[in-house]
Amino acid sequence: MNETRQAPPPPEVFIIGCGDIGHRVAELWKQRGTRVRALARSEERAAEYAQHGIDAVRGDLDAPATLKVPASASVIYFFAPPPTKGTTDPRMQHFLGAISPSALPTRIVYISTSGVYGDVQGAWVTEESPTNPTTDRSRRRLDAEKKLRAWCDQHEVPYVILRVPGIYGPGRLPIDVVKSGRPILRESESGYTNRIHADDLAAICVRAGEADAPPGIYNVSDGQPGTMAQYFKAVADLVGVPHPPEVSLEEARRVLSVEMMSYLTESRRVNNNKMIQRLGIGLSYPALSDGLPTCQA
Ligand SMILES: NC(=O)c1ccc[n+]([C@@H]2O[C@H](COP(=O)([O-])OP(=O)(O)OC[C@H]3O[C@@H](n4cnc5c(N)ncnc54)[C@H](OP(=O)(O)O)[C@@H]3O)[C@@H](O)[C@H]2O)c1
């Protein structure tokens, strides 16, 4: 990442949905002296946060009465996924409703998905491309984006929406899949997918939270679209097992899960120019071959 920027760190960030990426972001902010608080929906999670130097704020996005956004939170990260059903994201609505109009944050950063563009048959998508989600999963994300934008416009709070593709990194490779010998869609029929290394994504989130980072919508990607088949084969090579058997699209429809098929039947290439140029991002892992070695157990 670019080390020459001088934006002073915010005094406090509040992370809603502090899982894998949240912890990575928390660590980076703590290194800069920023206090990190995070929403915990269980005592166990609160205790785990404490071990990482993160102050827990108890609350559950599915129970709006339990939610309270600390007045001291200057930068808020919303990393919680929508519920698993429906076409809207009530969690985003509950969160926005819990912010006091007399204690507004300086900005909100949201991780969305590049799935909001839907299937464009392998074309490149920029932030100007129309959204056209083809799964309920992506419709929920687009609904969350719209709710956030409307609220931020109304309250004059800057937002950054990061449209994120597949995240990979240590602890998050499909190792069980490649070890299971389950089939994958064959290379010649695979569409384009896009990826970002978890540590690059965390650094992008930190940059997005800086006061001088231009607000708006940003595509996130390492800029090297590939196929799922390439990805699974590269992971198999990394862990030293044979490549999974490849099947035709027709056969894949019979043997793969509906969720996996929804990923496989959308094809797009995510253009990351705006992220690189306007946010000034220098990726540590600009290709899968750079990032996979960091994922060795
Ligand atoms: N996987 C991908 O390739 C991909 C691609 C694009 C976008 N994303 C999205 O990127 C975001 C960050 O990913 P991640 O890997 O860091 O996710 P993660 O590890 O699954 O963390 C999600 C967090 O959200 C919290 N959460 C869920 N429901 C909640 C609720 N009702 N109330 C309060 N907290 C709740 C979870 O809390 P608990 O710890 O209590 O469960 C967890 O800490 C997620 O929204 C993910 O869906 C992922």
The ligand as a Gaussian input file, in Angstrom:
#p B3LYP/6-31G(d) Opt

LIG

0 1
 N      -16.718000     -14.756000       0.848000
 C      -16.573000     -13.932000      -0.184000
 O      -15.886000     -14.261000      -1.149000
 C      -17.267000     -12.579000      -0.174000
 C      -17.357000     -11.844000      -1.339000
 C      -17.946000     -10.579000      -1.300000
 C      -18.436000     -10.079000      -0.095000
 N      -18.352000     -10.827000       1.038000
 C      -18.867000     -10.247000       2.288000
 O      -17.803000      -9.578000       2.932000
 C      -18.158000      -9.371000       4.309000
 C      -16.970000      -9.699000       5.191000
 O      -16.606000     -11.051000       4.986000
 P      -16.015000     -11.941000       6.181000
 O      -15.393000     -13.124000       5.544000
 O      -15.210000     -11.128000       7.118000
 O      -17.375000     -12.422000       6.909000
 P      -17.507000     -13.273000       8.235000
 O      -16.175000     -13.732000       8.722000
 O      -18.556000     -14.296000       7.993000
 O      -18.076000     -12.203000       9.297000
 C      -19.392000     -11.755000       9.277000
 C      -19.694000     -11.170000      10.635000
 O      -21.057000     -10.692000      10.632000
 C      -21.592000     -10.948000      11.903000
 N      -23.042000     -11.031000      11.894000
 C      -23.808000     -11.818000      11.098000
 N      -25.091000     -11.668000      11.437000
 C      -25.133000     -10.774000      12.442000
 C      -26.172000     -10.233000      13.233000
 N      -27.452000     -10.580000      13.045000
 N      -25.857000      -9.337000      14.204000
 C      -24.579000      -8.985000      14.412000
 N      -23.548000      -9.471000      13.716000
 C      -23.824000     -10.366000      12.742000
 C      -20.989000     -12.279000      12.301000
 O      -21.108000     -12.399000      13.701000
 P      -20.815000     -13.780000      14.486000
 O      -19.345000     -13.772000      14.676000
 O      -21.586000     -13.650000      15.755000
 O      -21.310000     -14.889000      13.613000
 C      -19.561000     -12.147000      11.803000
 O      -18.745000     -11.570000      12.783000
 C      -19.390000     -10.248000       4.561000
 O      -20.547000      -9.460000       4.511000
 C      -19.359000     -11.189000       3.375000
 O      -20.642000     -11.720000       3.089000
 C      -17.771000     -12.062000       1.030000

